[in-house]
Amino acid sequence: MNIKEKIAISANPTKLTLFKEGIFYKCYNEDAMVFYKNIKQYKIICKYNKALKSTVLSLGFPESAWNRSAVTLELSNQLGLEEAIDHETFIAYNLNGEAKSGFAAFKANVLDAQEIIQLNEKEQDSKERVLCKLKNFDLANHTPMQAMEFIKELKELL
């Protein structure tokens, strides 16, 4: 089953689908949102898919962490969960239609958070490079002009 098919299945508003991938279960887009908001807040991965020309959200966890009894009575009532299909490549649960509403806002929030993390990592990396270069610059053995060029180089890194 390819990613296009998985995304199409995940878009079904009346199903929560967990795809078996090796020893893991994985859910995509709307299903990842439902899982994250209602079951467990595992890390959501964002990847751009060229074939779909969009960013795909996914959430994965070990098969051993998913116990069918983990779907509590309260959660079952809240989401309307009932096991519908236990297929070789996925498990699908019936779901009330309201559980998948608000996906666009959820995706925007996840992408914004991901972007902030990446910017912070970049900023931290550039600061560390500047500090490293400053520590290793031997001022005593450089001319004033070389020192000025060095400062220019540091400014470009920031």
N, C-alpha and C positions, 0 to 999 in steps of 0.2 A: 504494500500500500504506500503510495507516494504522499508527499506533503500536501499537494492540492486536495487529494481525497480526504486526508485527515482534517484539513481546515474546513472543508465543506461539511463533513460530519459534525465537527465541533460547533458549527454555526447553527445547528438545529436547536431551536429554543426549548424543545421539550425533552432533550436528552443531555445527560452529563456522561461524557465518554472518556474512559481511561485506556490509552493504547499501550499494549505490552511491547516493550522494546528491550529484548534481552531479559535481564533480571530487574528491569525498571518498569514503572508505569509512567507515562507522560501524557499531559493534556495540553491543549493548544487554545489560544485566543480566549473565546468566551468561556470555555470549560476551565481554563487556567484561572480566570477571574473568579468563577463560582467556587472553585476549590480553594483559592487563596483567601477569599472573603469569608467562607463558611466552614471550611474543614481544617486546613492548616496553612500557615503562612510560610511555605517554602519559597526559596529564591526564584524569582521570575527572570527568565533569560529573554533578551530581545535580540532578534537577528533579522537582518534584511534579507528577503528572499527574492532573487531576480526573476524567477518564473512567475511569482505572484505579484511582483512589483510593489511589495509592501513589507512592512515590518511584522514579523510573526512573534507573538509572545508564547513562551512555553514554560511549563513547570514539570519537573520530574522528581521522582522519589523511588527508593528501592521497593521492590514487590513485597518484601518482608514487612515493610512499614504499613502496608495497606491490608488491613484485616477487615473482612466484610462485616465483622461485628463492631468495627470502629464507627460504622454509620449508626449513631445512636438513635434512639426513638425520637428524642427532641429534634435532632437534625433531620430525621426522616419526615417528621411532621412539618417542620419549617420549610424544607425544600420540596416536599412531596416526593422524596426518593423512594423508588422501588426498583429492584434489579429487574431489568427487562431482557438483556441479552448478555450471555457469557460466551463470547466468541473466542476462537483461538488467538486472534490478534488484538482484541479489545474487549472491555466490559462497558456496557452502556446501562445507565440508570434512567428511568423516567423521572422527569423533573417538572415542577410547575413553571409556567411560562414567564413569571416575573423574575425569576432568579438570574436570568441573563441580561436584564435591562441595565443600562448605564455602562455598556462596554466601551463606548467611544471615550467617555470621560476617564474611565479606569485606565485605558491604554495611554491616553495623553499624560496622565499622572505618572505612570510607570516610565514612559519615555523621558519625561522631564527629569525624574529622579535619576535615571540612568545617565542622562546628559550632564547633570550636576556632578555626579560621581566621576565621570570621565574628565570633566574640566578640572576638578580638584586634583585628580591624579596627575594630569598634565602640568598643572601649576606647581604641584609638589615636586614633580620630576625636574622641572626647569629650575626651581629654587635650589634643589640639591646639586644640579650641575653647576650653577653659578657659584655656590659655596665651595664646591670641590675645586673649581678653576681658581677661585680667589686664594684658597689655601695653598695651591700648588704654584702660584705665580711668584717668581723670585724677583721682587722689586729691585733689589740691589744690583742685579745683573742686567737690567733693561734700561734703555734710554727713556727720557720723558715722552718722546714720540711713540715708542712702543707701548708705554703705559697708557697713553691716550687711545691707541688702537685697541688695546685690550679692553678698556672701558667701553668702547664702542661695541665690541664683540659681546660683552656681557649684557649690554642693553638690548641687543638683538635677541639674545636668549630669553629675555623676559618679555 
